[in-house]
Amino acid sequence: MTRIDPDRIARALLDAPGWARVGLTAPTEIIREAAAQELALTNVRIDGDCLTAADPDQLVLAL
């Protein structure tokens, strides 16, 4: 079992889209579940083990 690294979790939270961070407190369950899934995917992407390929139709938006 691997140990949870607080720095990695903090980085994943900060790298996640804003809607996902706010979405965890949404009043509807479907939005909370989508937000949790997005945060989990961000955590996986940070480790370099991205399970899903980027959608070629997804637009890149500058922050």
Buried (B, 14 or more C-beta within 10 A) or exposed (E): EEEEEEEEEEBBEEEBBEEBBEBBEBEEEEBBEBBEEBBEBBBBBBEEEEEEEEEEEEEEEEE
